[in-house]
Amino acid sequence: MQPHEFLSRVVECLDGLGAPYLVTGSVATIAYGEPRMTVDTDIAVQLSERQARALCDAFASEEYYVNPEAAAAAARDRTQFNIIHPSQGLKIDLMIPSGGAFDQSRFGRARRIQIAPEVWVMMASPEDVILKKLEYFKAGGSDKHLRDIAGVLRHLGEEIDQAYIERWATRLGVETEWASALNRVRES
């Protein structure tokens, strides 16, 4: 099974459950920016406990690993859980957002993107991917987040709505990280 096939299967299940989702993280920065290796796919999804259990039921076979109790708890507590395809080393992290103003904005800005022949997914906008990467960089300091942001900025250039990023960077408290990302692009 290829990564895009695994993602497609999860997305089909989410669509069938009527669970709004968006692909984000490194897979999104690769789609908008520059290629690199990644070990997992991140999906932000609005999922109830009932929907989480139904999603787990769809992957209840020896081919996959998913913990229904962890999934239900993640839906209830607004945390995350994963679905793993052990034999292929594939993992999808499903993150249940808090539902705040930023989450509402990014779900409203999601766009349908083709990631492989006949595979379409809802993808976070490049600006929202950058903002989440800024939050991750602030929380953990991993340079890979700044590299991902720089790749998106170099690739999309003027298409990026920097005013949107600046407004949200202030609200999210990542203005310093945004300045670092812009400096990285200028220096490269």
C-alpha positions in Angstrom: 0.0 0.0 0.0 1.3 3.4 -1.0 1.0 6.4 1.4 -1.5 8.1 -0.9 -3.6 5.0 -1.0 -3.7 4.8 2.8 -4.6 8.5 3.0 -7.3 8.0 0.4 -8.9 5.2 2.4 -8.9 7.3 5.6 -10.3 10.3 3.8 -13.1 8.2 2.1 -14.1 7.0 5.6 -14.1 10.5 7.0 -16.2 11.7 4.1 -18.6 8.8 4.6 -19.0 9.7 8.3 -19.6 13.4 7.4 -16.6 14.4 9.4 -15.0 17.7 8.2 -11.2 17.3 7.9 -8.1 18.9 6.4 -4.7 17.4 5.7 -2.0 19.6 7.2 1.5 19.2 8.5 4.4 18.0 6.4 2.2 16.4 3.7 0.7 19.9 3.1 4.0 21.7 3.1 5.3 19.1 0.6 2.2 19.7 -1.6 2.7 23.5 -1.5 6.5 23.7 -1.2 9.5 21.4 -1.5 9.7 17.6 -1.3 11.2 15.9 1.8 10.7 12.7 3.6 8.0 12.4 6.3 7.0 9.5 8.5 3.3 10.3 8.9 0.3 12.2 7.7 -1.4 14.8 9.9 -5.2 15.2 9.6 -7.2 17.7 11.6 -10.7 16.4 11.9 -13.9 17.4 13.6 -15.0 14.0 15.0 -17.5 12.9 17.6 -16.9 9.9 19.8 -19.5 7.9 17.8 -17.7 8.9 14.5 -14.3 8.0 16.0 -15.6 4.5 16.9 -17.1 4.1 13.5 -13.8 5.1 11.9 -12.0 2.5 14.0 -14.5 -0.1 12.9 -13.6 0.6 9.3 -9.9 -0.2 10.1 -10.6 -3.2 12.4 -8.5 -5.8 10.7 -5.0 -7.4 11.1 -3.7 -5.1 8.4 -4.1 -2.0 10.6 -3.6 -0.9 14.2 -6.0 1.5 15.8 -7.2 1.8 19.4 -10.9 2.5 19.6 -10.7 3.6 23.2 -7.9 6.1 22.4 -9.9 7.4 19.5 -13.0 7.9 21.5 -11.0 9.6 24.3 -9.3 11.9 21.7 -12.7 12.9 20.3 -14.0 13.6 23.7 -10.8 15.4 25.0 -9.8 17.2 21.8 -6.5 15.4 21.5 -5.2 13.0 18.9 -5.0 9.3 18.0 -3.5 7.4 15.0 -4.2 4.7 12.5 -1.1 2.6 11.6 -0.4 0.3 8.7 2.4 -1.6 10.4 3.6 -3.8 7.5 4.2 -0.7 5.4 5.4 1.6 8.2 2.6 4.1 7.5 0.9 6.3 10.1 -1.9 8.8 10.0 -2.3 11.1 13.0 -5.8 12.4 13.5 -5.9 15.5 15.6 -9.2 16.8 17.0 -9.0 20.6 17.1 -10.4 22.7 20.0 -12.8 24.5 17.7 -11.6 28.0 18.5 -11.5 30.9 16.1 -8.4 29.9 14.3 -9.7 26.3 13.8 -12.9 27.7 12.4 -10.9 29.9 10.0 -8.7 27.2 8.7 -11.5 24.7 8.2 -13.3 27.4 6.2 -10.3 28.1 4.1 -9.5 24.4 3.2 -9.1 23.6 -0.5 -9.6 20.5 -2.5 -6.2 19.3 -3.8 -5.2 16.4 -6.0 -2.3 14.5 -4.4 -2.2 11.5 -6.8 -4.1 10.3 -9.8 -7.8 10.1 -8.8 -6.9 11.0 -5.2 -8.4 14.3 -4.0 -8.2 15.6 -0.4 -9.2 18.6 1.6 -6.0 20.4 2.4 -5.3 23.2 4.8 -4.5 26.5 3.0 -0.8 27.3 2.7 -1.2 30.2 5.1 -2.8 28.0 7.7 -0.2 25.3 7.3 2.5 28.0 7.8 0.7 29.2 11.0 0.5 25.7 12.5 4.1 25.1 11.6 5.0 28.4 13.4 3.1 27.1 16.5 5.0 23.8 16.3 8.3 25.6 15.9 7.6 27.8 18.9 6.6 24.7 21.0 9.5 22.5 20.1 12.1 24.5 18.3 12.7 21.9 15.5 14.3 23.6 12.5 12.4 21.4 10.1 9.3 23.6 10.6 11.2 26.7 9.5 12.6 24.7 6.5 9.1 23.6 5.5 7.7 27.2 5.8 10.6 28.6 3.8 9.9 26.0 1.1 6.3 27.0 0.8 7.2 30.7 0.8 9.8 30.2 -1.9 7.5 28.1 -4.0 4.3 30.1 -3.8 5.8 33.6 -3.3 3.3 36.3 -4.0 0.4 33.9 -3.9 0.8 33.8 -0.1 -1.6 36.1 1.8 1.0 37.5 4.2 -1.5 39.9 5.7 -3.6 37.0 6.8 -0.5 35.3 8.3 0.5 38.4 10.1 -3.0 38.9 11.7 -3.1 35.4 12.9 0.6 35.3 14.0 -0.2 38.2 16.3 -3.3 36.5 17.7 -1.5 33.1 18.1 1.6 34.7 19.6 4.0 33.5 16.9 5.2 36.9 15.5 8.8 36.2 16.4 8.7 32.8 14.7 7.1 34.4 11.6 10.0 37.0 11.5 12.5 34.1 11.8 10.8 32.3 8.9 10.9 35.4 6.7 14.6 36.0 7.5 15.3 32.4 6.5 13.7 33.0 3.1 15.6 36.3 2.6 18.9 34.6 3.5 18.5 31.7 1.1 
